[in-house]
Amino acid sequence: MDHFLKNLKTKTLDIESWLRKEFSNIRTGLASTAILDKVRVESYGVLTPIDQVASITTEDAKTIRIKPWDASQVKAIEKAVVGSDLGVSVAVDDKGIRLSFPELTSERRQDFVKIAKDKLEQAKISLRGERDETWSDIQAKEKEGEISQDDKFKLKDDMQKIVDDSGGVLLSLFEKKEKEIKG
C-alpha cells in the first residue's frame, strides 16, 4: 500500500530538484557559476562541459573568472560563452576569461520572472501528472480487490497531502527566485 506514496514522494522530490536546477540557470544580476552549466566547449573535436576544461570561480558579486587548464583552449571557451547568449560581457586577459554581469534592466528582470513562471508551470504540470498516475494506480488496485475502498480513500487523502506539500515547495522556490530577480 505504501509503495504508491513512496513512489509519488520520490517523483515529487525529482520535480522539486528539477525546478531548483532550472532556476539556478536563470540570471539574477549576480554572478553565479551555475549559469555556465549548459555551456559546451569544443575541446579537441568533442563538445565538453566548460567545467571539464577550465576552473570556474566567482571573483566578486558581478564577475566570474574562467581559467582554462590548457591555454590553447581560451579562444574555444570564449567562442562557446559568447555563442551561448548569456547576456554577460566577455573579456580575455592574461589570466583567462572574465565574465562581467551587467545590471539588469527592469524589462530584462520581467523577462526572467516570466521564464521562472513558465518553469514553475512546467513543474506543476509534471506534479499533476504524477498525482493522476498515482490515483489511477490506486483505483486499479481497488478494482482488483487488492485494497479496500476505505484504504483507497485514505491513500487518496495521503496522496493529496504529498502533492499539496510539494506544490507549496514549488511555489516557495518560485517566490524566492522572483525576489532574487527583482533585486
PEVENLIN-V422312 format. One record per residue. N is the residue number from 0. SS is DSSP state (2 for helix, 1 for strand, 0 for the rest). PSI is psi as a letter, one per 30 degrees, with the letter a starting at -180 (* if undefined). BURIAL is # if it has 16 or more other C-alpha atoms within 10 Angstrom, else .. Layout:
[[N & SS & PSI & BURIAL] [N & SS & PSI & BURIAL]]
This chain:
[[0 & 0 & e & .] [1 & 2 & f & .] [2 & 2 & f & .] [3 & 2 & e & .] [4 & 2 & e & #] [5 & 2 & e & .] [6 & 2 & e & .] [7 & 2 & e & #] [8 & 2 & e & #] [9 & 2 & e & .] [10 & 2 & e & #] [11 & 2 & e & #] [12 & 2 & e & .] [13 & 2 & e & .] [14 & 2 & e & #] [15 & 2 & e & #] [16 & 2 & e & .] [17 & 2 & e & .] [18 & 2 & e & #] [19 & 2 & e & #] [20 & 2 & e & .] [21 & 2 & e & #] [22 & 2 & e & #] [23 & 2 & f & #] [24 & 0 & f & #] [25 & 0 & k & #] [26 & 0 & k & #] [27 & 0 & g & #] [28 & 0 & f & #] [29 & 0 & k & #] [30 & 0 & k & #] [31 & 0 & k & #] [32 & 2 & f & #] [33 & 2 & f & #] [34 & 2 & f & .] [35 & 2 & f & #] [36 & 0 & e & .] [37 & 0 & f & .] [38 & 0 & k & #] [39 & 1 & k & #] [40 & 1 & k & #] [41 & 1 & j & #] [42 & 1 & j & #] [43 & 0 & h & .] [44 & 0 & g & .] [45 & 1 & k & .] [46 & 1 & k & .] [47 & 1 & k & .] [48 & 1 & k & #] [49 & 2 & e & #] [50 & 2 & f & #] [51 & 2 & f & .] [52 & 0 & f & #] [53 & 1 & l & #] [54 & 1 & k & .] [55 & 1 & k & #] [56 & 1 & l & .] [57 & 1 & j & #] [58 & 1 & e & .] [59 & 1 & a & .] [60 & 0 & f & .] [61 & 0 & g & #] [62 & 1 & k & #] [63 & 1 & k & #] [64 & 1 & k & #] [65 & 1 & j & #] [66 & 1 & j & #] [67 & 1 & k & #] [68 & 0 & f & .] [69 & 0 & j & .] [70 & 2 & f & .] [71 & 2 & f & .] [72 & 2 & f & #] [73 & 2 & e & #] [74 & 2 & e & .] [75 & 2 & e & .] [76 & 2 & e & #] [77 & 2 & e & #] [78 & 2 & e & .] [79 & 2 & e & #] [80 & 2 & e & #] [81 & 2 & e & #] [82 & 2 & f & .] [83 & 0 & f & .] [84 & 0 & h & .] [85 & 0 & f & #] [86 & 0 & g & .] [87 & 1 & l & #] [88 & 1 & k & .] [89 & 1 & k & #] [90 & 1 & k & .] [91 & 1 & k & .] [92 & 1 & a & .] [93 & 0 & f & .] [94 & 0 & f & .] [95 & 1 & b & #] [96 & 1 & k & #] [97 & 1 & k & #] [98 & 1 & k & #] [99 & 1 & k & #] [100 & 1 & j & #] [101 & 0 & l & .] [102 & 0 & k & .] [103 & 0 & k & #] [104 & 0 & l & .] [105 & 2 & e & .] [106 & 2 & e & .] [107 & 2 & e & #] [108 & 2 & e & #] [109 & 2 & e & .] [110 & 2 & e & .] [111 & 2 & e & #] [112 & 2 & e & #] [113 & 2 & e & .] [114 & 2 & e & .] [115 & 2 & e & #] [116 & 2 & e & #] [117 & 2 & e & .] [118 & 2 & e & #] [119 & 2 & e & #] [120 & 2 & e & .] [121 & 2 & e & .] [122 & 2 & e & #] [123 & 2 & e & #] [124 & 2 & e & .] [125 & 2 & e & .] [126 & 2 & e & #] [127 & 2 & e & .] [128 & 2 & e & .] [129 & 2 & e & #] [130 & 2 & e & #] [131 & 2 & e & .] [132 & 2 & e & .] [133 & 2 & e & #] [134 & 2 & e & #] [135 & 2 & e & .] [136 & 2 & e & .] [137 & 2 & e & #] [138 & 2 & e & #] [139 & 2 & e & .] [140 & 2 & e & #] [141 & 2 & e & #] [142 & 2 & e & .] [143 & 0 & f & .] [144 & 0 & g & .] [145 & 0 & f & .] [146 & 0 & l & #] [147 & 0 & l & .] [148 & 2 & e & .] [149 & 2 & e & .] [150 & 2 & e & .] [151 & 2 & e & #] [152 & 2 & e & .] [153 & 2 & e & .] [154 & 2 & e & #] [155 & 2 & e & #] [156 & 2 & e & .] [157 & 2 & e & .] [158 & 2 & e & #] [159 & 2 & e & .] [160 & 2 & e & .] [161 & 2 & e & #] [162 & 2 & e & #] [163 & 2 & e & .] [164 & 2 & e & .] [165 & 2 & e & #] [166 & 2 & e & #] [167 & 2 & e & .] [168 & 2 & e & .] [169 & 2 & e & #] [170 & 2 & e & #] [171 & 2 & e & .] [172 & 2 & e & #] [173 & 2 & e & #] [174 & 2 & e & .] [175 & 2 & e & .] [176 & 2 & e & #] [177 & 2 & e & #] [178 & 2 & e & .] [179 & 2 & e & .] [180 & 2 & e & #] [181 & 2 & f & #] [182 & 0 & * & .]]
